[in-house]
Amino acid sequence: MADSEQDKRDRLARQFIEALPFARALGLELTRIGEGEAEITLPWRDDLVGDPEAGVIHGGAVSALMDTCGGAAVMSHADVPAGTATLDLRLDYMRPATPGQALRAVAHCYHVTRSVAFMRAEAFDDDASRPVAAATGAFTVER
């Protein structure tokens, strides 16, 4: 059975994310991808803590999680034929992540033009009712 175009996009996005050395170093795990949406998990680890007294994951790790998840969502969108790169990323940190808990980012590519794709994302710890961070971003669309 031949792969659909969506299956091919999803597979390429998964391979791209899994091949990123920084994503591997952070331990990012792509848990869901398809049709302009992605979900990636960042495990809590001692070496990712930004404040040793509080035990909270460093904001840079959260930023990398959101950027990578947004890029994966863009790559899996039906109107994005190839790879992508981040043009702009805005993060709003809503609250500290709970020490010892993994973070889960969910991104959605909501609009694609000829050369730019736009996404929104949120990151959560175990409390899925209150985001740790929210992001909006713009990514290149390579034709």
VOTILO-643109 format. One record per atom (N, C-alpha, C): residue number from 1; residue in one letter; atom name; x, y, z negated. Coordinates in pm, whole numbers, plus 50000, padded with zeros to 5 digits. Each point is the difference from the previous one (the first is absolute). Layout:
% residues N
{site NUM, 'A', 'CA', {X, Y, Z}}
...
This chain:
% residues 143
{site 1, 'M', 'N', {50085, 49882, 50000}}
{site 1, 'M', 'CA', {49915, 50118, 50000}}
{site 1, 'M', 'C', {50089, 50124, 50000}}
{site 2, 'A', 'N', {49975, 50090, 50090}}
{site 2, 'A', 'CA', {50082, 50120, 50013}}
{site 2, 'A', 'C', {49964, 50101, 49890}}
{site 3, 'D', 'N', {50104, 50071, 49954}}
{site 3, 'D', 'CA', {49979, 50106, 49902}}
{site 3, 'D', 'C', {49924, 50116, 50063}}
{site 4, 'S', 'N', {49911, 50061, 49923}}
{site 4, 'S', 'CA', {49933, 50121, 50047}}
{site 4, 'S', 'C', {50100, 50115, 49990}}
{site 5, 'E', 'N', {49966, 50113, 50061}}
{site 5, 'E', 'CA', {50086, 50118, 49990}}
{site 5, 'E', 'C', {50014, 50044, 49855}}
{site 6, 'Q', 'N', {49891, 49990, 49923}}
{site 6, 'Q', 'CA', {50006, 50037, 49858}}
{site 6, 'Q', 'C', {50095, 49908, 49925}}
{site 7, 'D', 'N', {49993, 49869, 50028}}
{site 7, 'D', 'CA', {50091, 49905, 49935}}
{site 7, 'D', 'C', {50145, 50033, 50032}}
{site 8, 'K', 'N', {50027, 50037, 50123}}
{site 8, 'K', 'CA', {50137, 50036, 50040}}
{site 8, 'K', 'C', {50047, 50125, 49926}}
{site 9, 'R', 'N', {49914, 50102, 49992}}
{site 9, 'R', 'CA', {50034, 50123, 49927}}
{site 9, 'R', 'C', {50028, 49970, 49854}}
{site 10, 'D', 'N', {49913, 49920, 49939}}
{site 10, 'D', 'CA', {50015, 49967, 49858}}
{site 10, 'D', 'C', {50130, 49923, 49976}}
{site 11, 'R', 'N', {50030, 49906, 50088}}
{site 11, 'R', 'CA', {50123, 49921, 49986}}
{site 11, 'R', 'C', {50124, 50088, 50014}}
{site 12, 'L', 'N', {49999, 50092, 50099}}
{site 12, 'L', 'CA', {50113, 50091, 50018}}
{site 12, 'L', 'C', {50016, 50093, 49880}}
{site 13, 'A', 'N', {49891, 50050, 49948}}
{site 13, 'A', 'CA', {50007, 50087, 49882}}
{site 13, 'A', 'C', {50057, 49923, 49881}}
{site 14, 'R', 'N', {49955, 49878, 49979}}
{site 14, 'R', 'CA', {50050, 49916, 49890}}
{site 14, 'R', 'C', {50149, 49975, 50018}}
{site 15, 'Q', 'N', {50043, 49964, 50121}}
{site 15, 'Q', 'CA', {50142, 49974, 50025}}
{site 15, 'Q', 'C', {50084, 50125, 49976}}
{site 16, 'F', 'N', {49949, 50116, 50043}}
{site 16, 'F', 'CA', {50072, 50125, 49983}}
{site 16, 'F', 'C', {50019, 50031, 49852}}
{site 17, 'I', 'N', {49893, 49991, 49922}}
{site 17, 'I', 'CA', {50006, 50031, 49858}}
{site 17, 'I', 'C', {50093, 49902, 49929}}
{site 18, 'E', 'N', {49989, 49873, 50030}}
{site 18, 'E', 'CA', {50082, 49899, 49934}}
{site 18, 'E', 'C', {50148, 50010, 50037}}
{site 19, 'A', 'N', {50030, 50066, 50113}}
{site 19, 'A', 'CA', {50139, 50015, 50044}}
{site 19, 'A', 'C', {50068, 50124, 49941}}
{site 20, 'L', 'N', {49924, 50088, 49934}}
{site 20, 'L', 'CA', {50058, 50122, 49944}}
{site 20, 'L', 'C', {50082, 49966, 49875}}
{site 21, 'P', 'N', {50132, 50025, 50003}}
{site 21, 'P', 'CA', {50083, 49967, 49883}}
{site 21, 'P', 'C', {49955, 50071, 49872}}
{site 22, 'F', 'N', {49957, 50126, 50009}}
{site 22, 'F', 'CA', {49957, 50073, 49881}}
{site 22, 'F', 'C', {49872, 49939, 49943}}
{site 23, 'A', 'N', {49909, 49960, 50086}}
{site 23, 'A', 'CA', {49877, 49936, 49954}}
{site 23, 'A', 'C', {50032, 49868, 49930}}
{site 24, 'R', 'N', {50095, 49925, 50054}}
{site 24, 'R', 'CA', {50042, 49875, 49935}}
{site 24, 'R', 'C', {50066, 50029, 49866}}
{site 25, 'A', 'N', {50083, 50104, 49994}}
{site 25, 'A', 'CA', {50069, 50035, 49875}}
{site 25, 'A', 'C', {49899, 50038, 49891}}
{site 26, 'L', 'N', {49892, 50066, 50038}}
{site 26, 'L', 'CA', {49896, 50038, 49905}}
{site 26, 'L', 'C', {49911, 49882, 49963}}
{site 27, 'G', 'N', {50001, 49896, 50082}}
{site 27, 'G', 'CA', {49914, 49885, 49977}}
{site 27, 'G', 'C', {49859, 50020, 50051}}
{site 28, 'L', 'N', {49983, 50091, 50099}}
{site 28, 'L', 'CA', {49868, 50025, 50055}}
{site 28, 'L', 'C', {49945, 49875, 50066}}
{site 29, 'E', 'N', {49872, 49973, 49977}}
{site 29, 'E', 'CA', {49934, 49884, 50060}}
{site 29, 'E', 'C', {49875, 50046, 50073}}
{site 30, 'L', 'N', {49997, 49978, 50130}}
{site 30, 'L', 'CA', {49884, 50031, 50082}}
{site 30, 'L', 'C', {49895, 49893, 49973}}
{site 31, 'T', 'N', {49889, 50038, 49938}}
{site 31, 'T', 'CA', {49898, 49902, 49962}}
{site 31, 'T', 'C', {49880, 49998, 50093}}
{site 32, 'R', 'N', {49979, 50110, 50075}}
{site 32, 'R', 'CA', {49889, 50004, 50095}}
{site 32, 'R', 'C', {50031, 50100, 50108}}
{site 33, 'I', 'N', {49965, 49964, 50124}}
{site 33, 'I', 'CA', {50019, 50093, 50112}}
{site 33, 'I', 'C', {49897, 49970, 50107}}
{site 34, 'G', 'N', {49955, 50104, 50069}}
{site 34, 'G', 'CA', {49911, 49980, 50112}}
{site 34, 'G', 'C', {49907, 50117, 50025}}
{site 35, 'E', 'N', {49979, 50027, 50128}}
{site 35, 'E', 'CA', {49904, 50101, 50046}}
{site 35, 'E', 'C', {50019, 50136, 49933}}
{site 36, 'G', 'N', {50126, 50044, 49993}}
{site 36, 'G', 'CA', {50030, 50132, 49946}}
{site 36, 'G', 'C', {50003, 50007, 49849}}
{site 37, 'E', 'N', {50006, 49886, 49934}}
{site 37, 'E', 'CA', {50007, 49997, 49855}}
{site 37, 'E', 'C', {50113, 49910, 49954}}
{site 38, 'A', 'N', {50058, 50035, 49884}}
{site 38, 'A', 'CA', {50107, 49918, 49943}}
{site 38, 'A', 'C', {49994, 50009, 49849}}
{site 39, 'E', 'N', {50053, 49897, 49937}}
{site 39, 'E', 'CA', {50013, 49995, 49855}}
{site 39, 'E', 'C', {50137, 49943, 49968}}
{site 40, 'I', 'N', {50075, 50068, 49915}}
{site 40, 'I', 'CA', {50134, 49957, 49963}}
{site 40, 'I', 'C', {50013, 50009, 49849}}
{site 41, 'T', 'N', {50067, 49902, 49941}}
{site 41, 'T', 'CA', {50022, 49995, 49857}}
{site 41, 'T', 'C', {50147, 50028, 49967}}
{site 42, 'L', 'N', {50021, 50079, 49895}}
{site 42, 'L', 'CA', {50132, 50030, 49946}}
{site 42, 'L', 'C', {50005, 49942, 49860}}
{site 43, 'P', 'N', {50087, 49900, 49975}}
{site 43, 'P', 'CA', {50005, 49942, 49866}}
{site 43, 'P', 'C', {50066, 50097, 49901}}
{site 44, 'W', 'N', {49960, 49992, 49874}}
{site 44, 'W', 'CA', {50069, 50076, 49896}}
{site 44, 'W', 'C', {50129, 49926, 49968}}
{site 45, 'R', 'N', {50109, 50073, 49998}}
{site 45, 'R', 'CA', {50131, 49943, 49963}}
{site 45, 'R', 'C', {50076, 50106, 49921}}
{site 46, 'D', 'N', {50085, 49954, 49908}}
{site 46, 'D', 'CA', {50083, 50092, 49920}}
{site 46, 'D', 'C', {50081, 50095, 50086}}
{site 47, 'D', 'N', {50054, 49949, 50112}}
{site 47, 'D', 'CA', {50088, 50084, 50082}}
{site 47, 'D', 'C', {49924, 50101, 50085}}
{site 48, 'L', 'N', {49867, 50001, 49996}}
{site 48, 'L', 'CA', {49920, 50099, 50072}}
{site 48, 'L', 'C', {49944, 50107, 49907}}
{site 49, 'V', 'N', {50033, 49992, 49873}}
{site 49, 'V', 'CA', {49947, 50094, 49901}}
{site 49, 'V', 'C', {50071, 50133, 50013}}
{site 50, 'G', 'N', {49923, 50109, 49997}}
{site 50, 'G', 'CA', {50055, 50134, 50009}}
{site 50, 'G', 'C', {50022, 50064, 49864}}
{site 51, 'D', 'N', {49922, 49960, 49901}}
{site 51, 'D', 'CA', {50011, 50054, 49865}}
{site 51, 'D', 'C', {50013, 49882, 49904}}
{site 52, 'P', 'N', {50125, 49972, 49954}}
{site 52, 'P', 'CA', {50020, 49882, 49914}}
{site 52, 'P', 'C', {49918, 50002, 49872}}
{site 53, 'E', 'N', {49972, 50119, 49946}}
{site 53, 'E', 'CA', {49922, 50006, 49876}}
{site 53, 'E', 'C', {49854, 49964, 50024}}
{site 54, 'A', 'N', {49947, 50042, 50115}}
{site 54, 'A', 'CA', {49859, 49974, 50030}}
{site 54, 'A', 'C', {49979, 49868, 50075}}
{site 55, 'G', 'N', {50102, 49955, 50074}}
{site 55, 'G', 'CA', {49988, 49876, 50078}}
{site 55, 'G', 'C', {49920, 50013, 50128}}
{site 56, 'V', 'N', {49985, 50123, 50049}}
{site 56, 'V', 'CA', {49918, 50027, 50118}}
{site 56, 'V', 'C', {50083, 49988, 50127}}
{site 57, 'I', 'N', {49943, 49939, 50104}}
{site 57, 'I', 'CA', {50068, 49985, 50129}}
{site 57, 'I', 'C', {50035, 50138, 50055}}
{site 58, 'H', 'N', {50119, 50012, 50055}}
{site 58, 'H', 'CA', {50051, 50126, 50056}}
{site 58, 'H', 'C', {49911, 50048, 50115}}
{site 59, 'G', 'N', {49979, 50132, 50007}}
{site 59, 'G', 'CA', {49918, 50058, 50105}}
{site 59, 'G', 'C', {50053, 49972, 50140}}
{site 60, 'G', 'N', {50131, 49984, 50014}}
{site 60, 'G', 'CA', {50058, 49968, 50131}}
{site 60, 'G', 'C', {49957, 49863, 50048}}
{site 61, 'A', 'N', {49989, 49905, 49908}}
{site 61, 'A', 'CA', {49952, 49866, 50037}}
{site 61, 'A', 'C', {49853, 50006, 50040}}
{site 62, 'V', 'N', {49922, 50081, 49929}}
{site 62, 'V', 'CA', {49858, 50017, 50035}}
{site 62, 'V', 'C', {49989, 50064, 50138}}
{site 63, 'S', 'N', {50083, 50100, 50026}}
{site 63, 'S', 'CA', {50000, 50067, 50130}}
{site 63, 'S', 'C', {50034, 49902, 50112}}
{site 64, 'A', 'N', {50101, 49918, 49979}}
{site 64, 'A', 'CA', {50037, 49900, 50102}}
{site 64, 'A', 'C', {49887, 49900, 50023}}
{site 65, 'L', 'N', {49933, 49960, 49894}}
{site 65, 'L', 'CA', {49885, 49910, 50012}}
{site 65, 'L', 'C', {49892, 50063, 50087}}
{site 66, 'M', 'N', {49965, 50125, 49973}}
{site 66, 'M', 'CA', {49894, 50068, 50074}}
{site 66, 'M', 'C', {50038, 50022, 50146}}
{site 67, 'D', 'N', {50124, 50039, 50024}}
{site 67, 'D', 'CA', {50049, 50023, 50137}}
{site 67, 'D', 'C', {49997, 49871, 50081}}
{site 68, 'T', 'N', {50050, 49893, 49941}}
{site 68, 'T', 'CA', {50004, 49871, 50069}}
{site 68, 'T', 'C', {49860, 49947, 50027}}
{site 69, 'C', 'N', {49912, 50013, 49904}}
{site 69, 'C', 'CA', {49862, 49954, 50017}}
{site 69, 'C', 'C', {49929, 50082, 50109}}
{site 70, 'G', 'N', {50022, 50132, 49999}}
{site 70, 'G', 'CA', {49941, 50085, 50103}}
{site 70, 'G', 'C', {50050, 49964, 50139}}
{site 71, 'G', 'N', {50130, 49975, 50013}}
{site 71, 'G', 'CA', {50056, 49960, 50128}}
{site 71, 'G', 'C', {49944, 49868, 50049}}
{site 72, 'A', 'N', {49981, 49906, 49909}}
{site 72, 'A', 'CA', {49941, 49870, 50037}}
{site 72, 'A', 'C', {49857, 50017, 50049}}
{site 73, 'A', 'N', {49922, 50085, 49932}}
{site 73, 'A', 'CA', {49863, 50024, 50042}}
{site 73, 'A', 'C', {49996, 50061, 50140}}
{site 74, 'V', 'N', {50089, 50096, 50024}}
{site 74, 'V', 'CA', {50006, 50063, 50132}}
{site 74, 'V', 'C', {50036, 49897, 50107}}
{site 75, 'M', 'N', {50101, 49918, 49972}}
{site 75, 'M', 'CA', {50043, 49901, 50100}}
{site 75, 'M', 'C', {49892, 49898, 50033}}
{site 76, 'S', 'N', {49908, 49976, 49906}}
{site 76, 'S', 'CA', {49896, 49901, 50027}}
{site 76, 'S', 'C', {49874, 50061, 50063}}
{site 77, 'H', 'N', {50001, 50130, 50025}}
{site 77, 'H', 'CA', {49885, 50067, 50062}}
{site 77, 'H', 'C', {49994, 49967, 50149}}
{site 78, 'A', 'N', {49881, 49978, 50051}}
{site 78, 'A', 'CA', {49981, 49961, 50140}}
{site 78, 'A', 'C', {50052, 50103, 50100}}
{site 79, 'D', 'N', {50005, 50127, 49962}}
{site 79, 'D', 'CA', {50044, 50105, 50092}}
{site 79, 'D', 'C', {50149, 50033, 49990}}
{site 80, 'V', 'N', {50075, 49920, 49924}}
{site 80, 'V', 'CA', {50145, 50022, 49987}}
{site 80, 'V', 'C', {50070, 49883, 50066}}
{site 81, 'P', 'N', {50056, 50022, 50120}}
{site 81, 'P', 'CA', {50053, 49889, 50078}}
{site 81, 'P', 'C', {50139, 49950, 49958}}
{site 82, 'A', 'N', {50073, 50077, 49921}}
{site 82, 'A', 'CA', {50137, 49959, 49966}}
{site 82, 'A', 'C', {50033, 50044, 49858}}
{site 83, 'G', 'N', {50128, 50018, 49973}}
{site 83, 'G', 'CA', {50047, 50038, 49868}}
{site 83, 'G', 'C', {49962, 50141, 49962}}
{site 84, 'T', 'N', {50043, 50039, 49881}}
{site 84, 'T', 'CA', {49968, 50131, 49948}}
{site 84, 'T', 'C', {50111, 50048, 49908}}
{site 85, 'A', 'N', {49999, 50128, 49971}}
{site 85, 'A', 'CA', {50091, 50060, 49903}}
{site 85, 'A', 'C', {49923, 50109, 49926}}
{site 86, 'T', 'N', {50038, 50024, 49877}}
{site 86, 'T', 'CA', {49932, 50100, 49918}}
{site 86, 'T', 'C', {50036, 50140, 50045}}
{site 87, 'L', 'N', {49899, 50082, 50025}}
{site 87, 'L', 'CA', {50019, 50142, 50030}}
{site 87, 'L', 'C', {49982, 50084, 49874}}
{site 88, 'D', 'N', {49899, 49965, 49922}}
{site 88, 'D', 'CA', {49966, 50078, 49882}}
{site 88, 'D', 'C', {49933, 49908, 49898}}
{site 89, 'L', 'N', {50036, 50017, 49873}}
{site 89, 'L', 'CA', {49939, 49921, 49894}}
{site 89, 'L', 'C', {49980, 50089, 49880}}
{site 90, 'R', 'N', {49878, 50009, 49955}}
{site 90, 'R', 'CA', {49969, 50078, 49879}}
{site 90, 'R', 'C', {49949, 49904, 49895}}
{site 91, 'L', 'N', {50062, 50006, 49882}}
{site 91, 'L', 'CA', {49959, 49916, 49888}}
{site 91, 'L', 'C', {49951, 50086, 49885}}
{site 92, 'D', 'N', {49893, 49956, 49940}}
{site 92, 'D', 'CA', {49950, 50060, 49877}}
{site 92, 'D', 'C', {50005, 49891, 49893}}
{site 93, 'Y', 'N', {50081, 50025, 49897}}
{site 93, 'Y', 'CA', {50008, 49905, 49889}}
{site 93, 'Y', 'C', {49888, 50035, 49902}}
{site 94, 'M', 'N', {49908, 49908, 49982}}
{site 94, 'M', 'CA', {49880, 50025, 49921}}
{site 94, 'M', 'C', {50020, 49971, 49851}}
{site 95, 'R', 'N', {50080, 49899, 49972}}
{site 95, 'R', 'CA', {50026, 49959, 49861}}
{site 95, 'R', 'C', {50119, 49905, 50000}}
{site 96, 'P', 'N', {50064, 49981, 49885}}
{site 96, 'P', 'CA', {50110, 49903, 49996}}
{site 96, 'P', 'C', {49947, 49858, 50019}}
{site 97, 'A', 'N', {50075, 49919, 50070}}
{site 97, 'A', 'CA', {49965, 49859, 50012}}
{site 97, 'A', 'C', {50019, 49933, 49863}}
{site 98, 'T', 'N', {49923, 49898, 49973}}
{site 98, 'T', 'CA', {50012, 49929, 49873}}
{site 98, 'T', 'C', {50127, 49916, 50001}}
{site 99, 'P', 'N', {50089, 50018, 49900}}
{site 99, 'P', 'CA', {50123, 49921, 49995}}
{site 99, 'P', 'C', {49971, 49850, 50001}}
{site 100, 'G', 'N', {50080, 49928, 50075}}
{site 100, 'G', 'CA', {49986, 49855, 50009}}
{site 100, 'G', 'C', {49901, 49951, 50104}}
{site 101, 'Q', 'N', {49929, 50092, 50066}}
{site 101, 'Q', 'CA', {49900, 49958, 50099}}
{site 101, 'Q', 'C', {50047, 50032, 50141}}
{site 102, 'A', 'N', {49973, 49907, 50092}}
{site 102, 'A', 'CA', {50029, 50021, 50141}}
{site 102, 'A', 'C', {49910, 50111, 50054}}
{site 103, 'L', 'N', {50042, 50059, 50111}}
{site 103, 'L', 'CA', {49917, 50098, 50070}}
{site 103, 'L', 'C', {49953, 49940, 50132}}
{site 104, 'R', 'N', {49879, 50036, 50038}}
{site 104, 'R', 'CA', {49941, 49955, 50125}}
{site 104, 'R', 'C', {49957, 50122, 50079}}
{site 105, 'A', 'N', {50054, 50015, 50120}}
{site 105, 'A', 'CA', {49963, 50112, 50088}}
{site 105, 'A', 'C', {49906, 49948, 50107}}
{site 106, 'V', 'N', {49900, 50082, 50032}}
{site 106, 'V', 'CA', {49905, 49970, 50106}}
{site 106, 'V', 'C', {49998, 50121, 50093}}
{site 107, 'A', 'N', {50024, 49977, 50129}}
{site 107, 'A', 'CA', {50005, 50110, 50097}}
{site 107, 'A', 'C', {49903, 49974, 50114}}
{site 108, 'H', 'N', {49950, 50110, 50057}}
{site 108, 'H', 'CA', {49906, 49993, 50112}}
{site 108, 'H', 'C', {50040, 50106, 50103}}
{site 109, 'C', 'N', {50023, 49957, 50123}}
{site 109, 'C', 'CA', {50027, 50092, 50110}}
{site 109, 'C', 'C', {49864, 50043, 50054}}
{site 110, 'Y', 'N', {49967, 50128, 49981}}
{site 110, 'Y', 'CA', {49865, 50046, 50029}}
{site 110, 'Y', 'C', {49986, 50080, 50129}}
{site 111, 'H', 'N', {50114, 50041, 50062}}
{site 111, 'H', 'CA', {49989, 50078, 50124}}
{site 111, 'H', 'C', {50130, 49986, 50078}}
{site 112, 'V', 'N', {49987, 49982, 50132}}
{site 112, 'V', 'CA', {50117, 49987, 50086}}
{site 112, 'V', 'C', {49982, 50091, 50121}}
{site 113, 'T', 'N', {50102, 50084, 50026}}
{site 113, 'T', 'CA', {50003, 50082, 50121}}
{site 113, 'T', 'C', {50100, 49936, 50095}}
{site 114, 'R', 'N', {50029, 50070, 50110}}
{site 114, 'R', 'CA', {50096, 49947, 50097}}
{site 114, 'R', 'C', {50138, 49980, 49938}}
{site 115, 'S', 'N', {50038, 50085, 49904}}
{site 115, 'S', 'CA', {50136, 49993, 49948}}
{site 115, 'S', 'C', {50013, 49994, 49847}}
{site 116, 'V', 'N', {49887, 50012, 49927}}
{site 116, 'V', 'CA', {50006, 50000, 49854}}
{site 116, 'V', 'C', {49885, 49917, 49943}}
{site 117, 'A', 'N', {50031, 49923, 49896}}
{site 117, 'A', 'CA', {49898, 49924, 49926}}
{site 117, 'A', 'C', {49996, 50052, 49857}}
{site 118, 'F', 'N', {49881, 50000, 49942}}
{site 118, 'F', 'CA', {49980, 50054, 49866}}
{site 118, 'F', 'C', {49947, 49890, 49907}}
{site 119, 'M', 'N', {50052, 50000, 49877}}
{site 119, 'M', 'CA', {49956, 49898, 49905}}
{site 119, 'M', 'C', {49977, 50061, 49863}}
{site 120, 'R', 'N', {49922, 49926, 49920}}
{site 120, 'R', 'CA', {49978, 50029, 49858}}
{site 120, 'R', 'C', {50034, 49874, 49922}}
{site 121, 'A', 'N', {50054, 50018, 49880}}
{site 121, 'A', 'CA', {50034, 49884, 49917}}
{site 121, 'A', 'C', {49981, 50032, 49853}}
{site 122, 'E', 'N', {49978, 49896, 49923}}
{site 122, 'E', 'CA', {49995, 50011, 49855}}
{site 122, 'E', 'C', {50079, 49885, 49940}}
{site 123, 'A', 'N', {50058, 50024, 49883}}
{site 123, 'A', 'CA', {50073, 49895, 49927}}
{site 123, 'A', 'C', {49934, 49982, 49864}}
{site 124, 'F', 'N', {49991, 49875, 49957}}
{site 124, 'F', 'CA', {49935, 49964, 49874}}
{site 124, 'F', 'C', {50087, 49903, 49922}}
{site 125, 'D', 'N', {49989, 50006, 49868}}
{site 125, 'D', 'CA', {50054, 49891, 49918}}
{site 125, 'D', 'C', {49880, 49909, 49970}}
{site 126, 'D', 'N', {49998, 49933, 49887}}
{site 126, 'D', 'CA', {49889, 49909, 49970}}
{site 126, 'D', 'C', {49867, 50073, 49983}}
{site 127, 'D', 'N', {50005, 50129, 49972}}
{site 127, 'D', 'CA', {49877, 50080, 49987}}
{site 127, 'D', 'C', {49962, 50052, 50139}}
{site 128, 'A', 'N', {49919, 49923, 50071}}
{site 128, 'A', 'CA', {49964, 50035, 50138}}
{site 128, 'A', 'C', {49899, 50114, 50008}}
{site 129, 'S', 'N', {49952, 50047, 49885}}
{site 129, 'S', 'CA', {49904, 50110, 50003}}
{site 129, 'S', 'C', {50067, 50137, 50002}}
{site 130, 'R', 'N', {50131, 50004, 49969}}
{site 130, 'R', 'CA', {50072, 50128, 49992}}
{site 130, 'R', 'C', {50131, 49989, 50078}}
{site 131, 'P', 'N', {50014, 50071, 50111}}
{site 131, 'P', 'CA', {50124, 49992, 50077}}
{site 131, 'P', 'C', {50120, 50056, 49922}}
{site 132, 'V', 'N', {50115, 49939, 50023}}
{site 132, 'V', 'CA', {50127, 50051, 49949}}
{site 132, 'V', 'C', {50046, 50113, 50091}}
{site 133, 'A', 'N', {49981, 49982, 50131}}
{site 133, 'A', 'CA', {50042, 50100, 50098}}
{site 133, 'A', 'C', {49909, 49994, 50122}}
{site 134, 'A', 'N', {49994, 50112, 50070}}
{site 134, 'A', 'CA', {49926, 50009, 50127}}
{site 134, 'A', 'C', {50092, 50064, 50103}}
{site 135, 'A', 'N', {49987, 49959, 50125}}
{site 135, 'A', 'CA', {50087, 50052, 50104}}
{site 135, 'A', 'C', {49922, 50025, 50128}}
{site 136, 'T', 'N', {50049, 50096, 50076}}
{site 136, 'T', 'CA', {49957, 50019, 50138}}
{site 136, 'T', 'C', {50127, 50008, 50082}}
{site 137, 'G', 'N', {49992, 49955, 50123}}
{site 137, 'G', 'CA', {50119, 50002, 50083}}
{site 137, 'G', 'C', {49970, 50007, 50147}}
{site 138, 'A', 'N', {50102, 50044, 50073}}
{site 138, 'A', 'CA', {49995, 50004, 50146}}
{site 138, 'A', 'C', {50119, 49918, 50050}}
{site 139, 'F', 'N', {49975, 49919, 50102}}
{site 139, 'F', 'CA', {50100, 49910, 50055}}
{site 139, 'F', 'C', {50005, 50014, 50152}}
{site 140, 'T', 'N', {50116, 49975, 50058}}
{site 140, 'T', 'CA', {50013, 50005, 50145}}
{site 140, 'T', 'C', {49922, 49886, 50063}}
{site 141, 'V', 'N', {49953, 50023, 50121}}
{site 141, 'V', 'CA', {49941, 49894, 50082}}
{site 141, 'V', 'C', {50091, 49987, 50121}}
{site 142, 'E', 'N', {50072, 49888, 50006}}
{site 142, 'E', 'CA', {50092, 49977, 50111}}
{site 142, 'E', 'C', {49925, 49929, 50113}}
{site 143, 'R', 'N', {50009, 50055, 50118}}
{site 143, 'R', 'CA', {49929, 49942, 50116}}
{site 143, 'R', 'C', {50099, 49931, 50092}}
